[in-house]
């Protein structure tokens, strides 16, 4: 396993990590979740990603029970939570990035995960109703209290991230270390263009999610729609309609041909493509079956196959290379 620094921090994070969105506490049984975590850990993964909203808190409960049972040294792994959406409560202060919710959500995550501190704590979305200075001060306080070690954002704009850093610098507070954006062959602009300057100015780290575009960048949707996939889950019709367009599937077929020519799978090719981006600190993997995770954990093995020539072929197929500003 390769380890990368999280932005300009001293924290080392495995290039591949394991996330629990849509799986832990929902799509899979607790026994499978345990097998996935052990498999990941034994293959060098040291970061496990979670959030208060995942299965309305149940995902963190499942992960916490597993961490308690396996009893790994706390210094050997990183665990995260994210706050904004809440864990199901509908009252006014049960979501958002106010001091009240961030503090209570942190305490709840610590309890569910059965840990004394969170290594990474994310603001899951920007909150237009809370002053950014309140959010930054709250995160700084949680760090000073030893409840979190690093804080970051998820799906914030570059402008919003920089505003947080400017506030932190003005008041002598700690700004966000990392951002968790979606990044894959079909979703590129934010990571490759929008954040381009802040990698250099503040050393932003990235823990990217959906490297397989919700499973579209695999061979499972090339023919008939399979059963038991996340795009077939109740309530995710919007994701299915957005992800499985005829144009996108045609590109997936071409990418699959290229993967076969390279004697690998499309899933491994798609993840290795993300890893080739030096601004990616870690790629969060999702899996509902151990053999799927075994496959994607081997993606680092094919990094050398993604030569300049192969990258050019991928760009020809995708036809969506973002154009960077001329400066």
PEZIPE-V664016 format. One record per pair of residues at least 24 apart in sequence whose ideal C-beta (glycine too) atoms are under 6 Angstrom apart, sorted by the first residue. I is the first residue (numbers start at 0). GAP is how many residues later the second one is. If there is no record, write none. Layout:
<<I	GAP> <I	GAP>>
This chain:
<<0	43> <1	298> <3	277> <5	172> <5	199> <5	275> <6	170> <6	171> <6	196> <6	197> <6	198> <7	195> <8	168> <12	34> <12	268> <12	269> <13	30> <13	31> <13	32> <13	33> <14	260> <14	267> <15	29> <15	267> <15	269> <16	28> <16	30> <16	265> <16	267> <17	27> <17	30> <17	267> <18	30> <18	265> <18	267> <19	30> <19	34> <19	39> <20	33> <21	208> <22	265> <23	35> <23	38> <23	39> <24	30> <24	33> <24	34> <24	37> <25	29> <26	261> <27	260> <29	32> <32	29> <33	32> <34	255> <35	251> <35	257> <36	29> <38	251> <38	254> <42	254> <45	31> <45	32> <46	31> <46	235> <47	31> <48	31> <48	235> <49	31> <50	30> <50	31> <51	31> <51	35> <51	53> <52	32> <55	31> <55	32> <56	30> <56	55> <59	49> <59	52> <59	53> <60	51> <63	48> <63	49> <63	50> <67	46> <77	41> <78	34> <78	40> <79	40> <80	28> <80	37> <80	40> <81	40> <81	42> <81	72> <83	40> <83	41> <84	39> <95	31> <95	34> <96	26> <96	30> <96	33> <96	38> <97	32> <98	35> <98	39> <101	36> <105	36> <105	41> <116	29> <116	30> <117	30> <118	30> <119	30> <120	27> <120	30> <121	30> <121	32> <121	58> <122	30> <123	30> <124	30> <125	30> <125	34> <131	31> <131	32> <131	35> <132	34> <135	28> <135	31> <135	32> <135	37> <139	33> <139	34> <142	31> <149	27> <150	25> <151	24> <151	25> <151	26> <151	27> <152	26> <153	26> <157	36> <157	37> <157	40> <164	37> <176	28> <177	27> <177	29> <178	25> <178	27> <179	27> <181	27> <181	28> <182	25> <183	26> <183	27> <183	29> <184	85> <184	133> <185	27> <187	134> <188	133> <191	130> <192	129> <192	131> <198	80> <204	76> <205	74> <205	75> <206	75> <207	72> <207	75> <208	75> <210	60> <210	63> <210	72> <211	55> <211	58> <213	25> <213	29> <215	27> <216	53> <217	48> <217	49> <218	37> <218	47> <250	66> <253	63> <254	62> <257	55> <261	43> <263	38> <266	29> <267	31> <267	34> <270	25> <270	28> <271	27> <271	30> <271	31> <271	34> <275	30>>
